[in-house]
Amino acid sequence: MLGLASHLDADFRTVFLCFAEHGKAEPFIQQAQQRGFETVRLEKNTPHLRAAGAEVADHLARLRADLLLCHGYKPDLVGLLAARKAKTPIVSVSRGWTAATFKVRMYEALDRLALRWMHRVVCVSEGQAAKVRKAGVRPEKVVVIRNAIDASRFAEPDPRARAELARLFPAQPGLIVASAGRLSPEKGFTVLVEAAAQVVRAESSLGFVLFGDGPLRQQLEERIKGLNLADRFILAGFRGDLDRLLPAADTVVLPSFTEGLPNVALEAAAAGIPVVATAVGGTPEIVRDGVNGLLVPSGSADRLAAGILALARDPDRRAALGRGGRELVRNEFTFAAQAKLYENLFEELCRPRSTPRP
């Protein structure tokens, strides 16, 4: 969001309305303020959606907002109530649904209904656009604008990062395979652990590092221990400097069962790191098989292991795929290109000012 806002034309004024817990520092708000954006803090635990919607509507009126852009199921639900009260055009950015818990599944079901009432739904991938249309959103409302990345952040890798990754392991690994994401079922990390066991049996010098936290951490720890992988598969937890550490890996793996358009794959491509990923959601739109990585079926530890081993044993192929990733990002995933698409959408919806019901 900050990357997009920073690249919009100066004629567009962006104000971030952010849900946050009372009295708790919110990193996103701090980052937005550091970049010079105006922010409004909303109480995260407001018990009633209608009350939250009324609060947001008041802010829209005060700001004389021309458009409301929402990210996520709660902002969608609250934003829809607010936008209808304030008679403001509303756009939702749909990144994907995880169905991670019963509560999340309920909210996501409501979100699918809410999307039908948006003026537009921006999907981050063609795969998500198909799901949104299947959920009942009229095709003419669905727009695909993919994620973007500042490739310059990855132009010069931090020379200290490789040593930091290596120090995570009890014994120095030959090659390092990295993955990152929330430790939850849809991310497929249980499959990655099984694949890692096969890889290490074939190439004992490889090391795996997984960044992130979540409800499956204990289960993953137990399975790693049971497979005697404790010195070769490291759960590194959440790291705020992932964009610095990830480019120090030799290969990045995305074993997900479902995805929108994964930023980890974009970051790996921008850094020139080949990716082995499952062909789900919008992932094939970033990871092009044979161009900047390898695609495998989801849920198959055997195929995932085979892909990892193929790259581990072929440094020339890793280098070629890395170059392909940098070129792909440079040609298709810049913030400048993304911002232009959003500007066109905003201008379309903001003229005329009177807003028909969607």
VOZAPA-5293 format. One line per field, with one value per residue (C-alpha): residue in one letter; x negated, y, z negated. Coordinates in nm, 4 decimals, padded with zeros to 6 digits. Layout:
resn	c(A; ...)
east	c(X; ...)
north	c(Y; ...)
up	c(Z; ...)
***
This chain:
resn	c(M; L; G; L; A; S; H; L; D; A; D; F; R; T; V; F; L; C; F; A; E; H; G; K; A; E; P; F; I; Q; Q; A; Q; Q; R; G; F; E; T; V; R; L; E; K; N; T; P; H; L; R; A; A; G; A; E; V; A; D; H; L; A; R; L; R; A; D; L; L; L; C; H; G; Y; K; P; D; L; V; G; L; L; A; A; R; K; A; K; T; P; I; V; S; V; S; R; G; W; T; A; A; T; F; K; V; R; M; Y; E; A; L; D; R; L; A; L; R; W; M; H; R; V; V; C; V; S; E; G; Q; A; A; K; V; R; K; A; G; V; R; P; E; K; V; V; V; I; R; N; A; I; D; A; S; R; F; A; E; P; D; P; R; A; R; A; E; L; A; R; L; F; P; A; Q; P; G; L; I; V; A; S; A; G; R; L; S; P; E; K; G; F; T; V; L; V; E; A; A; A; Q; V; V; R; A; E; S; S; L; G; F; V; L; F; G; D; G; P; L; R; Q; Q; L; E; E; R; I; K; G; L; N; L; A; D; R; F; I; L; A; G; F; R; G; D; L; D; R; L; L; P; A; A; D; T; V; V; L; P; S; F; T; E; G; L; P; N; V; A; L; E; A; A; A; A; G; I; P; V; V; A; T; A; V; G; G; T; P; E; I; V; R; D; G; V; N; G; L; L; V; P; S; G; S; A; D; R; L; A; A; G; I; L; A; L; A; R; D; P; D; R; R; A; A; L; G; R; G; G; R; E; L; V; R; N; E; F; T; F; A; A; Q; A; K; L; Y; E; N; L; F; E; E; L; C; R; P; R; S; T; P; R; P)
east	c(00.0000; -00.2776; -00.4637; -00.1560; -00.0718; -00.4287; -00.4128; -00.0731; -00.0634; -00.0842; 00.2778; 00.3852; 00.3910; 00.3756; 00.4991; 00.4672; 00.7511; 00.5937; 00.7450; 00.5160; 00.5391; 00.5843; 00.2545; 00.0460; -00.2171; -00.1266; -00.4298; -00.2308; -00.1068; -00.4606; -00.5939; -00.3175; -00.3847; -00.7578; -00.6818; -00.4720; -00.1226; 00.1691; 00.3078; 00.6251; 00.6254; 00.9422; 01.0191; 00.9538; 01.1862; 01.5008; 01.7707; 02.0219; 01.9542; 02.2274; 02.0583; 01.7246; 01.8881; 02.0411; 01.7006; 01.5362; 01.8236; 01.7608; 01.3946; 01.4876; 01.7148; 01.4525; 01.1840; 01.4202; 01.2924; 01.3465; 01.2911; 01.2405; 00.9932; 01.0216; 00.7782; 00.9086; 01.2401; 01.2999; 01.2154; 01.4418; 01.7390; 01.6860; 01.5945; 01.9066; 02.1292; 01.9309; 01.9197; 02.2921; 02.3635; 02.1139; 02.2093; 01.8446; 01.7218; 01.5612; 01.3024; 01.1848; 00.8446; 00.8929; 00.5721; 00.7134; 00.9012; 00.7282; 01.0150; 00.7593; 01.0081; 01.3840; 01.3990; 01.1960; 01.4165; 01.7262; 01.5767; 01.4575; 01.8071; 01.9417; 01.6645; 01.7630; 02.1134; 01.9840; 01.7703; 02.0860; 02.1714; 01.8353; 01.7984; 01.4876; 01.2908; 00.9183; 00.7725; 00.3994; 00.4002; 00.6067; 00.6571; 00.8161; 01.0245; 01.1754; 01.2643; 01.4216; 01.6355; 01.7376; 01.8449; 02.1046; 01.9285; 02.0282; 01.7397; 01.7404; 01.6602; 01.3509; 01.0118; 00.6732; 00.3849; 00.0975; -00.1331; -00.4477; -00.7897; -01.0739; -01.3446; -01.6137; -01.5920; -01.7359; -01.9962; -02.2861; -02.2646; -02.3863; -02.7213; -02.6584; -02.3235; -02.4672; -02.6788; -02.3745; -02.1731; -02.4571; -02.4869; -02.1293; -02.2517; -02.4568; -02.6779; -02.7607; -02.5225; -02.6427; -02.3316; -02.0478; -01.6827; -01.4539; -01.0798; -00.8602; -00.4996; -00.2458; -00.2752; 00.0812; 00.2289; 00.2856; -00.0844; -00.1833; -00.4820; -00.4002; -00.4634; -00.7892; -00.9167; -00.8436; -01.0155; -01.3151; -01.3628; -01.3903; -01.6272; -01.8608; -01.8768; -01.9984; -02.2125; -02.3065; -02.4764; -02.1549; -01.9954; -01.6355; -01.5257; -01.1616; -01.0711; -00.7376; -00.5168; -00.1705; 00.0507; -00.1401; -00.4759; -00.4647; -00.3437; -00.6242; -00.8834; -00.7721; -00.7787; -01.1220; -01.2509; -01.0843; -01.2536; -01.5939; -01.6092; -01.6745; -02.0202; -01.9057; -01.5602; -01.5492; -01.2311; -01.3646; -01.0443; -00.9314; -01.2025; -01.1432; -01.4471; -01.3320; -01.3874; -01.7560; -01.7966; -01.5926; -01.8284; -02.1122; -01.9480; -02.0282; -01.6677; -01.3290; -01.0425; -00.6678; -00.4735; -00.1285; 00.2095; 00.3628; 00.2193; 00.3152; -00.0004; -00.2823; -00.5177; -00.7852; -00.8056; -00.8321; -01.1109; -01.2999; -01.2670; -01.3826; -01.6844; -01.7723; -01.6913; -01.5219; -01.1906; -01.0373; -00.6643; -00.3303; -00.1134; 00.1746; 00.3632; 00.1628; -00.1756; -00.2234; -00.1840; -00.5074; -00.6913; -00.7170; -00.8222; -01.1665; -01.1975; -01.2602; -01.1720; -01.0036; -00.6346; -00.5159; -00.1733; -00.0540; -00.0550; -00.3284; -00.6381; -00.7995; -00.7618; -00.8650; -01.1780; -01.2593; -01.2385; -01.4611; -01.7179; -01.7173; -01.8251; -02.0630; -02.2568; -02.2687; -02.4312; -02.4200; -02.0457; -02.0015; -02.1941; -01.9917; -01.6607; -01.7851; -01.8555; -01.5115; -01.3526; -01.5241; -01.4168; -01.0587; -01.0240; -01.1852; -00.9439; -00.6140; -00.6031; -00.7120; -00.5261; -00.5206; -00.3181; -00.0905; -00.0285; 00.0770; 00.3411; 00.4768; 00.4788; 00.6886; 00.9308; 00.9590; 01.0210; 01.2899; 01.4779; 01.4355; 01.6008; 01.8734; 01.8680; 02.2272; 02.2062; 02.4699; 02.5427; 02.3243)
north	c(00.0000; 00.2422; 00.1609; 00.2328; 00.5538; 00.6775; 00.6354; 00.7937; 01.1280; 01.4310; 01.5151; 01.2190; 01.2790; 00.9590; 00.9298; 00.5934; 00.4865; 00.2108; -00.0349; -00.0656; -00.1811; 00.0956; 00.2161; -00.0229; 00.0928; 00.0043; -00.0338; 00.0425; 00.3726; 00.4660; 00.3795; 00.5779; 00.8815; 00.8562; 00.8781; 01.1883; 01.0417; 01.1484; 00.8648; 00.8124; 00.5520; 00.3412; 00.1232; -00.2348; -00.3924; -00.1890; -00.4475; -00.3536; -00.3177; -00.0545; 00.1669; 00.1277; 00.2080; 00.5257; 00.6345; 00.5775; 00.7601; 01.0622; 01.0623; 01.0331; 01.3361; 01.5348; 01.4566; 01.5150; 01.1840; 01.1067; 00.7327; 00.4613; 00.1791; -00.1222; -00.4062; -00.7126; -00.8568; -00.6329; -00.3114; -00.4348; -00.4846; -00.1643; 00.0306; -00.0764; 00.0519; 00.3764; 00.4350; 00.3849; 00.6316; 00.8867; 00.8220; 00.7608; 00.5216; 00.2132; -00.0284; -00.3497; -00.5079; -00.8854; -01.0782; -01.4202; -01.6182; -01.8550; -02.0266; -02.0583; -02.0864; -02.1105; -01.7392; -01.6464; -01.8646; -01.6825; -01.3398; -01.4490; -01.5716; -01.2286; -01.0670; -01.2587; -01.1172; -00.7654; -00.7664; -00.7791; -00.4282; -00.2683; -00.0306; -00.2243; -00.5213; -00.5136; -00.8650; -00.9188; -01.2123; -01.3689; -01.6674; -01.4522; -01.2710; -01.6048; -01.6790; -01.3351; -01.3759; -01.7220; -01.5585; -01.3586; -01.0311; -00.9021; -00.9460; -00.5781; -00.4852; -00.7064; -00.5542; -00.7272; -00.5139; -00.7243; -00.6554; -00.4541; -00.4296; -00.1811; -00.3853; -00.1341; -00.2643; -00.5927; -00.4617; -00.4930; -00.7887; -00.7357; -00.9188; -00.9977; -01.1683; -01.4987; -01.5358; -01.4577; -01.7300; -01.9792; -01.9079; -02.0281; -02.3832; -02.5948; -02.7002; -02.4888; -02.5776; -02.6030; -02.4522; -02.2741; -02.3196; -02.0525; -02.0159; -01.7630; -01.7142; -01.7616; -02.1064; -02.2057; -02.4999; -02.3263; -02.2415; -02.6064; -02.6056; -02.9552; -03.0732; -02.8757; -03.0559; -03.3946; -03.2834; -03.1575; -03.5025; -03.6492; -03.3745; -03.4102; -03.7868; -03.7250; -03.4145; -03.3944; -03.0545; -02.8628; -02.6521; -02.5267; -02.2108; -02.1117; -01.7575; -01.6853; -01.7750; -01.9173; -02.1915; -02.4812; -02.3992; -02.6701; -02.9333; -02.8432; -02.8513; -03.1991; -03.3322; -03.1816; -03.3499; -03.6796; -03.6778; -03.6006; -03.2697; -03.0440; -02.9460; -02.9055; -02.7420; -02.4202; -02.2418; -01.8865; -01.7113; -01.3711; -01.1385; -00.7746; -00.7776; -01.0638; -00.8563; -00.8415; -01.2086; -01.3770; -01.2742; -01.4542; -01.7934; -02.0118; -02.1114; -01.9946; -02.2426; -02.1689; -02.4902; -02.3284; -02.4903; -02.1500; -01.8086; -01.4686; -01.3179; -01.4001; -01.1134; -01.3600; -01.4826; -01.1243; -01.0483; -01.3616; -01.2790; -00.9207; -01.0532; -01.2996; -01.6083; -01.9011; -02.0208; -02.3659; -02.3147; -02.4886; -02.3971; -02.2474; -01.9166; -01.6341; -01.7957; -01.9016; -01.5344; -01.4615; -01.7926; -01.8810; -02.2419; -02.2525; -01.8717; -01.7792; -02.0991; -02.4373; -02.5133; -02.8334; -02.9671; -02.8693; -03.1345; -03.3489; -03.3797; -03.5984; -03.3398; -03.0556; -03.2441; -03.3230; -02.9553; -02.8487; -03.1173; -03.0288; -02.6728; -02.7740; -02.9900; -02.7355; -02.3996; -02.2790; -02.3340; -02.1501; -01.8550; -01.8497; -01.8619; -01.5858; -01.3620; -01.4449; -01.3330; -00.9951; -00.9320; -01.0387; -00.7981; -00.5149; -00.5617; -00.6437; -00.5657; -00.2042; 00.0387; 00.2932; 00.0592; -00.0429; 00.3182; 00.4151; 00.1414; 00.2545; 00.6185; 00.5281; 00.3354; 00.6155; 00.8775; 00.6607; 00.6229; 00.9796; 01.1355; 01.2466; 01.3161; 01.1992; 00.8298; 00.5836; 00.2805; -00.0086)
up	c(00.0000; -00.0886; 00.2312; 00.4418; 00.2561; 00.2946; 00.6727; 00.7381; 00.9161; 00.6877; 00.7745; 00.5604; 00.1849; -00.0187; -00.3773; -00.5541; -00.7871; -00.9970; -01.2431; -01.5469; -01.9075; -02.1621; -02.3069; -02.0979; -01.8510; -01.4939; -01.2627; -00.9477; -01.0894; -01.1880; -00.8422; -00.6710; -00.8869; -00.8218; -00.4495; -00.5070; -00.4753; -00.6911; -00.9038; -01.1054; -01.3806; -01.4132; -01.7154; -01.6081; -01.8637; -01.7964; -01.8804; -01.6093; -01.2382; -01.2098; -01.4701; -01.2965; -00.9637; -01.1039; -01.2349; -00.8968; -00.7218; -00.9447; -00.8428; -00.4747; -00.5093; -00.7027; -00.4479; -00.1535; -00.0233; 00.3437; 00.3074; 00.0444; 00.1170; -00.1161; -00.1881; -00.3758; -00.4851; -00.7896; -00.6015; -00.3206; -00.5531; -00.7506; -00.4391; -00.2524; -00.5327; -00.5479; -00.1738; -00.1287; -00.4104; -00.2783; 00.0868; 00.1712; 00.4423; 00.2911; 00.4297; 00.2653; 00.3231; 00.3158; 00.2486; 00.1672; -00.0972; -00.3372; -00.5266; -00.8071; -01.0972; -01.1423; -01.2314; -00.9248; -00.7043; -00.8339; -00.7650; -00.4224; -00.3363; -00.4324; -00.2312; 00.0815; 00.0435; -00.0253; 00.2879; 00.5004; 00.3777; 00.4478; 00.7401; 00.8440; 00.7111; 00.7835; 00.7897; 00.7558; 00.9974; 01.2737; 01.0450; 00.7756; 01.0365; 01.1394; 00.7760; 00.7319; 01.0430; 00.9212; 00.5914; 00.7838; 00.8605; 01.2032; 01.4508; 01.5507; 01.1903; 01.1704; 01.2520; 01.2349; 01.1062; 00.9842; 00.6912; 00.7503; 00.5925; 00.5634; 00.7337; 00.6358; 00.2772; 00.4018; 00.6445; 00.3994; 00.1577; -00.1977; -00.2196; -00.5883; -00.5274; -00.4046; -00.7172; -00.9334; -00.7624; -00.7963; -01.1703; -01.2204; -01.1576; -01.4014; -01.1094; -00.8051; -00.5173; -00.1600; -00.0014; -00.1810; -00.0846; -00.2319; -00.2704; -00.4480; -00.5489; -00.8232; -00.9776; -00.8948; -00.7006; -00.3673; -00.3315; -00.2871; -00.5212; -00.6465; -00.2901; -00.2813; -00.5917; -00.4318; -00.1114; -00.3089; -00.4605; -00.1104; 00.0034; -00.2938; -00.2465; 00.1086; 00.0446; -00.3220; -00.2934; -00.2180; -00.4899; -00.5114; -00.6912; -00.7362; -00.8440; -01.0090; -01.3037; -01.3416; -01.4836; -01.3224; -01.4767; -01.7457; -01.4984; -01.2584; -01.5372; -01.6418; -01.2867; -01.2195; -01.5338; -01.4419; -01.1012; -01.2574; -01.0728; -01.3717; -01.2470; -00.8856; -00.9094; -01.1122; -01.2189; -01.2378; -01.3504; -01.2315; -01.1027; -01.0196; -00.7902; -00.5696; -00.2567; -00.3537; -00.4444; -00.1708; 00.1140; -00.0667; -00.0071; 00.2928; 00.3619; 00.2317; 00.1929; 00.1844; 00.1048; 00.0637; 00.1208; 00.1999; 00.2855; 00.4172; 00.5659; 00.3215; 00.2426; 00.1316; 00.4911; 00.6157; 00.3694; 00.4674; 00.8368; 00.7792; 00.5903; 00.8652; 00.6560; 00.8340; 00.6895; 00.6575; 00.6079; 00.6262; 00.9242; 00.7244; 00.7344; 00.8867; 00.8253; 01.1919; 01.2868; 01.0971; 01.1063; 01.4754; 01.5153; 01.6737; 01.6757; 01.3130; 01.1306; 01.1305; 01.0766; 00.9077; 00.8018; 00.4550; 00.1838; 00.3394; 00.1207; 00.3882; 00.6652; 00.4362; 00.3322; 00.6953; 00.7891; 00.5010; 00.5830; 00.9531; 00.8741; 00.5956; 00.8415; 01.1257; 01.0365; 01.3979; 01.4092; 01.0791; 01.2198; 01.5427; 01.3550; 01.1260; 01.4245; 01.5610; 01.2350; 01.2343; 01.5931; 01.5221; 01.2295; 01.4234; 01.7149; 01.5425; 01.1701; 01.1174; 00.8917; 01.1743; 01.3953; 01.1074; 01.0046; 01.3567; 01.3621; 01.0250; 01.1353; 01.4395; 01.2180; 00.9615; 01.2303; 01.3897; 01.0602; 00.9391; 01.2455; 01.2027; 00.8275; 00.7728; 00.6912; 00.8127; 00.6034; 00.7233)
***
